[in-house]
């Protein structure tokens, strides 16, 4: 740098100085302009002055003494930063041109003292964000601003500046052409920070919205869980109805409800088939002497080949008046039997009282509690208990009379399409 006395020391009345397009980085001393107290316009563009401000600890304060300066052109100098307090003595500066440098950051003290600034050019730099503290000294006086061709990060850090753009009267040059580096190509005008993300804390309104949404979702999940079998049944029943409408030769039993094909759906475990075929069936289908005849639906005889087991079960239940579940330890261990019972139970409570339970062996309540839906029915409705082979003929006769009475009983009013009663082996 130039040592000794300034070459401008006698130009005390100088008002304009043009030193542009030179290489002054090595000759400017901190007090080179100290005597130019009346200088109003200074051109220093196209010089390699970035070295003067490169050291943030001891930057060269080459603007010292320019107390009357109105315009300063410092563009095309390769500045990477602006030292804190670089303009603190140029309080009358109105036009500051810092375009086409490499400035990447502005601090709260970068423009300290510029309370009269009217025009600021910052285009073609490396700025990512602008914070309110950086512009605070001249927010009331600024009239023109240029910021295009900077790699703006359109995120929460730019929130203040983006909102300020919408409400300010400052003329921002080529604002419509100013874009974000991230998200790439997004117009700065199309970027709008979300307040409940950028505030750092959620506003009370959003707590209510989020809390209400979470609660509603939990209630919906709970409702779907509680009604899962009913929902599944309704879907399958709709498919079954279409299937039965298409089926040729749909039969209507004499003296029966026209909507049903059978009187009773018998849900039982295949391991109990001997008792069902040898003891129960003769009592219900009238093959025994002087027996009342009911139409029952047997799994192997009436289920439609090619259709899923679930569809067959649902279709059979939907076209029967009653459902008869033979509850045993074998039954409780069968998943298919559980499905049949769950579907029938929802028909039982949804349409009418159409579910009949027979406890075949000594299943205790502790075992039933492991099957909540079955246990629920046994606690709310009367069930029949098979007295056993060794019971007296009177006990057996009473049992069969109660069962036939339950099967024959018609419930009213009818809600929806019928209750189930066909015979299915699980």
Secondary structure as GFF3:
##gff-version 3
##sequence-region A 1 426
A	DSSP	beta_strand	16	18	.	.	.	ID=ss1
A	DSSP	beta_strand	41	43	.	.	.	ID=ss2
A	DSSP	three_ten_helix	49	53	.	.	.	ID=ss3
A	DSSP	beta_strand	71	73	.	.	.	ID=ss4
A	DSSP	beta_strand	95	97	.	.	.	ID=ss5
A	DSSP	beta_strand	119	121	.	.	.	ID=ss6
A	DSSP	alpha_helix	132	135	.	.	.	ID=ss7
A	DSSP	three_ten_helix	136	138	.	.	.	ID=ss8
A	DSSP	beta_strand	144	146	.	.	.	ID=ss9
A	DSSP	beta_strand	152	153	.	.	.	ID=ss10
A	DSSP	three_ten_helix	156	158	.	.	.	ID=ss11
A	DSSP	alpha_helix	159	167	.	.	.	ID=ss12
A	DSSP	beta_strand	171	173	.	.	.	ID=ss13
A	DSSP	three_ten_helix	175	177	.	.	.	ID=ss14
A	DSSP	beta_strand	180	182	.	.	.	ID=ss15
A	DSSP	three_ten_helix	188	190	.	.	.	ID=ss16
A	DSSP	alpha_helix	195	198	.	.	.	ID=ss17
A	DSSP	alpha_helix	204	226	.	.	.	ID=ss18
A	DSSP	alpha_helix	228	246	.	.	.	ID=ss19
A	DSSP	beta_strand	262	268	.	.	.	ID=ss20
A	DSSP	three_ten_helix	270	272	.	.	.	ID=ss21
A	DSSP	alpha_helix	273	275	.	.	.	ID=ss22
A	DSSP	pi_helix	276	280	.	.	.	ID=ss23
A	DSSP	alpha_helix	281	285	.	.	.	ID=ss24
A	DSSP	beta_strand	296	297	.	.	.	ID=ss25
A	DSSP	alpha_helix	299	302	.	.	.	ID=ss26
A	DSSP	alpha_helix	309	318	.	.	.	ID=ss27
A	DSSP	beta_strand	320	327	.	.	.	ID=ss28
A	DSSP	alpha_helix	329	332	.	.	.	ID=ss29
A	DSSP	alpha_helix	335	350	.	.	.	ID=ss30
A	DSSP	beta_strand	355	359	.	.	.	ID=ss31
A	DSSP	alpha_helix	365	368	.	.	.	ID=ss32
A	DSSP	alpha_helix	372	380	.	.	.	ID=ss33
A	DSSP	beta_strand	384	385	.	.	.	ID=ss34
A	DSSP	alpha_helix	393	408	.	.	.	ID=ss35
A	DSSP	beta_strand	424	425	.	.	.	ID=ss36
###
